[in-house]
Amino acid sequence: MYRQLAVMALSFCLALQASAEPLEQESARHRIGYGLVFSNDLLGDGKDRWRTGSLTSSRIYGQDWQGQAPATFGELLELRIQGQIIAPSDLTQLNPADRPWVGALTVELNSHVQRNGTEIALGGGVTMLGPQTQLDEIQGWLHDLAGAPEPSDAVLNGQIGNSFRPVLSAEIGRQLPLSDRAALRPFVEARAGDETYMRAGVDFSYGQLSQGFLVRESITGQRYRTAKGEAQGLTLTAGADIAYVSNSVFLPDSSGYSLENTRQRARLGLHWQGQRTTAFYGLTYLGKEFSSQSEGQLTGSLQLQLRF
């Protein structure tokens, strides 16, 4: 199955690249947007556990931003790079009932379109897992710098091993205006590879956020800005979703982990856009992901962009 997924992901990326080359020559493709969002449970409930930290970067390439995605696949591309660390609740003592330590690096190429008011994103890529990512060394260095407990050898010896997993993803959503400042956006999402799931949810926004270009961070579901709109001021966002998860490389059945097939998320966020500064802070509740997980967790997300 994974070999088939790898061929599909590679074929999809090559198809996007092939469709993008003539567009690049004809329309002077260039980078039109950039977004970087940092998520960590220390910004939420203050506990260093489970979905403990991630850094996601998106670079948007296409013609000049016109306020919405184009109607042709391959015309607006997002190159996304994400690093994430997943950890047991105790970094010093190995607990077989807790989830294993995970370091994961993911690279994806996504194509965004909008047709008749419906927003569609399709993407493919690969996730690299295990000590080869060197994320265990990075966490140890950061914790040593902050005076926090470092992952023990026993915990790291039990981490998910080295492997590569192809990834395919898709999202379909539609913006439903409630007023000139408020909107609902129901969406459905699917992913296969590192985790396999189907998800449905809704986002709410109040403010001028719709004039920028937003993409969804996969772990929290928070939507972060990658292309700036013209309006300035505050925008409040909220959202919730539920997923059916059939498989997760982060919780392998072969190691005896019992996956929670139903996964819930709920989130709040506040965006600020000034003339030269864009900032975002969000809180996300992540429900239980495995049967022996005692409770959900609260994680925070932060984005800051300065233009000089």
C-alpha positions in Angstrom: 0.0 0.0 0.0 2.8 2.5 0.9 4.5 1.8 -2.4 1.3 2.6 -4.3 0.9 5.8 -2.2 4.5 6.8 -2.9 4.0 6.4 -6.6 0.7 8.4 -6.4 2.3 11.2 -4.4 5.3 11.4 -6.7 3.1 11.4 -9.8 0.9 14.1 -8.4 3.9 16.4 -7.6 5.4 15.8 -11.0 2.0 16.6 -12.7 1.8 19.9 -10.7 5.3 20.8 -11.6 4.7 20.0 -15.3 1.6 22.1 -15.3 3.4 24.9 -13.5 6.3 25.2 -15.9 4.5 26.8 -18.9 2.5 29.0 -16.5 5.7 30.2 -15.0 7.2 31.1 -18.4 4.0 32.8 -19.6 3.0 34.7 -16.5 6.2 35.3 -14.6 5.5 33.1 -11.6 7.0 34.3 -8.4 6.6 34.0 -4.7 3.5 36.0 -3.7 3.1 34.9 -0.1 4.8 33.3 2.9 3.6 32.0 6.3 5.3 30.6 9.4 3.4 29.3 12.4 4.7 27.8 15.6 2.6 25.6 17.8 3.5 24.4 21.3 1.6 23.2 24.3 3.7 25.5 26.5 1.7 28.3 24.8 -1.5 26.4 25.8 -1.8 24.3 28.9 1.9 24.7 29.8 2.5 20.9 29.8 5.2 19.2 27.7 3.4 16.2 26.3 1.8 14.4 23.4 1.4 16.9 20.4 4.0 19.0 22.1 5.5 21.2 19.3 5.5 21.9 15.6 6.8 24.5 13.1 5.1 24.9 9.8 6.3 27.0 6.9 4.4 27.8 3.7 5.7 29.5 0.5 3.1 30.5 -2.1 4.0 30.8 -5.8 1.9 32.2 -8.6 0.8 35.4 -10.2 0.1 38.5 -8.2 -2.6 37.8 -5.5 -6.0 38.9 -6.7 -8.0 38.2 -3.5 -8.9 34.6 -4.3 -7.3 31.5 -5.7 -7.4 30.9 -9.5 -9.6 28.4 -11.2 -6.8 26.3 -12.7 -4.9 23.6 -10.9 -1.2 24.2 -10.8 -1.5 27.9 -11.2 -1.2 28.7 -7.4 1.2 26.4 -5.6 2.1 26.1 -1.9 5.3 24.5 -0.8 4.9 23.4 2.8 7.6 22.2 5.2 6.6 21.0 8.7 8.6 19.6 11.6 6.8 18.2 14.6 7.6 16.5 17.8 5.2 14.1 19.6 6.2 12.9 23.1 4.9 10.9 26.0 3.7 12.8 29.1 6.9 11.8 31.0 10.2 12.4 29.1 12.4 10.8 31.7 10.6 7.5 32.5 9.5 5.0 29.8 5.8 4.2 30.2 4.6 1.4 27.8 1.0 2.6 28.2 1.9 6.1 26.9 2.5 7.0 23.3 6.0 6.8 21.8 8.3 9.7 21.1 8.1 10.8 17.5 10.1 13.2 15.3 8.6 13.9 11.9 9.5 16.1 9.0 7.0 16.6 6.1 7.4 18.3 2.8 4.3 18.8 0.6 3.4 20.5 -2.6 -0.2 21.7 -2.6 -2.3 23.3 -5.4 -5.1 25.7 -4.5 -8.1 26.6 -6.7 -11.4 28.3 -6.3 -14.3 27.4 -8.6 -17.8 28.9 -8.3 -17.1 29.9 -4.7 -15.8 26.5 -3.7 -12.2 26.4 -2.4 -10.2 23.2 -3.2 -6.7 22.2 -2.1 -4.9 19.0 -3.4 -1.5 18.0 -2.3 1.1 15.3 -2.1 4.5 14.8 -0.4 6.5 12.7 1.9 7.0 12.4 5.7 10.4 11.4 7.1 10.4 9.8 10.5 12.8 8.7 13.2 16.3 9.6 14.5 17.3 10.6 10.9 15.3 13.8 11.4 17.6 14.8 14.3 14.6 16.3 16.0 15.4 14.4 19.2 18.8 16.2 19.4 17.0 19.5 18.8 14.5 18.9 21.6 17.3 17.9 23.9 19.3 21.0 23.1 16.3 23.3 23.6 15.3 21.7 26.9 18.9 21.9 28.1 18.9 25.6 27.1 15.6 26.2 29.0 16.5 24.1 32.0 13.7 21.6 31.3 13.9 17.8 31.5 15.5 16.2 28.5 14.2 13.0 26.9 15.9 10.0 28.5 17.8 7.4 26.5 15.0 4.9 27.4 12.3 7.2 25.9 14.3 7.9 22.8 15.2 4.3 22.3 11.5 3.6 22.1 10.8 6.2 19.5 9.3 5.5 16.1 12.1 4.3 13.9 13.5 5.6 10.6 11.1 5.5 7.6 9.6 7.5 4.8 5.9 7.7 4.3 4.2 9.2 1.2 1.4 11.7 1.9 -1.7 12.6 -0.1 -4.2 15.3 1.1 -7.3 17.1 0.0 -9.6 19.8 1.4 -12.8 21.3 0.0 -14.5 24.3 1.7 -16.9 27.1 0.9 -17.1 30.6 2.4 -20.7 31.5 3.5 -21.0 35.2 4.3 -23.2 36.1 7.3 -22.6 39.8 7.0 -20.0 42.1 5.5 -17.6 41.1 8.4 -18.7 37.6 9.5 -18.6 34.3 7.6 -18.9 30.5 8.1 -16.7 28.1 6.2 -17.8 24.4 6.3 -15.1 22.0 5.0 -14.3 18.4 4.5 -10.7 17.0 4.5 -9.0 13.7 3.7 -5.4 12.6 4.3 -3.5 9.3 3.7 0.0 8.3 4.5 1.4 9.3 7.8 -2.1 9.4 9.2 -5.2 8.2 7.3 -8.5 10.0 8.1 -11.6 11.8 6.9 -12.6 15.0 8.6 -15.5 17.4 8.6 -15.8 20.7 10.4 -16.6 24.4 10.2 -14.6 27.7 10.7 -16.0 31.0 11.7 -14.4 34.4 11.2 -15.4 37.9 12.2 -13.4 40.8 10.7 -11.5 41.4 7.5 -9.5 38.1 7.4 -11.2 36.9 4.2 -9.2 39.4 2.2 -6.0 37.5 2.8 -5.1 33.9 1.8 -5.3 31.3 4.5 -4.0 27.7 4.7 -4.7 25.2 7.3 -2.1 23.9 9.7 -2.6 20.1 9.8 -2.1 19.4 13.5 -4.3 22.1 15.2 -6.5 23.0 12.3 -5.7 26.7 12.7 -5.8 28.6 9.4 -2.8 31.0 9.1 -2.2 33.8 6.7 0.2 33.4 3.8 -0.9 36.4 1.6 -1.8 39.8 3.0 -5.1 41.4 2.4 -5.6 45.2 2.2 -7.8 45.6 5.3 -6.2 46.3 8.6 -7.4 45.5 12.1 -8.5 42.5 14.3 -10.2 39.3 13.2 -11.6 36.7 15.5 -11.7 33.1 14.4 -13.2 30.0 15.8 -13.7 26.4 14.6 -14.4 22.8 15.4 -14.1 19.5 13.5 -14.3 15.8 14.0 -12.4 13.1 12.2 -12.5 9.4 11.7 -9.0 8.1 11.9 -8.3 4.6 10.5 -4.5 4.5 10.8 -1.6 6.5 12.3 2.1 5.7 11.8 2.6 7.7 15.1 0.6 5.0 17.0 1.4 1.7 15.2 -0.9 -1.3 15.8 2.1 -3.6 15.6 3.3 -2.1 18.9 0.0 -2.6 20.7 -1.3 0.9 20.6 -5.1 1.2 20.5 -6.0 4.1 18.3 -9.0 6.3 19.1 -10.9 6.2 15.8 -12.8 9.4 16.5 -10.8 12.6 17.0 -12.1 16.0 17.9 -10.6 19.5 17.8 -11.9 23.0 18.8 -10.1 26.3 18.4 -10.1 30.0 18.9 -7.8 32.6 17.3 -7.1 36.3 17.0 -5.4 37.8 14.0 -4.0 41.3 13.8 -3.0 43.0 10.5 -1.3 46.4 10.6 0.5 48.3 7.9 3.8 46.5 8.5 3.0 43.8 11.1 0.8 40.7 11.0 0.3 38.6 14.1 -1.8 35.7 15.2 -2.3 33.8 18.4 -4.6 30.8 18.7 -5.6 28.1 21.2 -6.6 24.6 20.2 -8.2 21.8 22.1 -7.0 18.4 20.8 -9.1 15.4 21.9 -7.7 12.0 22.9 -5.8 10.1 20.2 -5.2 6.7 21.9 -7.2 4.7 24.4 -4.8 5.1 27.4 -4.5 8.8 26.9 -5.9 10.3 30.2 -7.4 13.5 28.7 -7.2 15.9 25.8 -4.7 18.8 25.7 -4.6 22.5 24.9 -1.9 23.8 22.6 -1.1 27.4 21.5 -0.1 28.7 18.0 1.8 31.8 17.2 2.6 33.7 14.0 4.4 37.0 13.6 5.4 38.7 10.4 7.3 42.0 10.2 7.7 44.0 7.0 10.4 46.6 6.7 
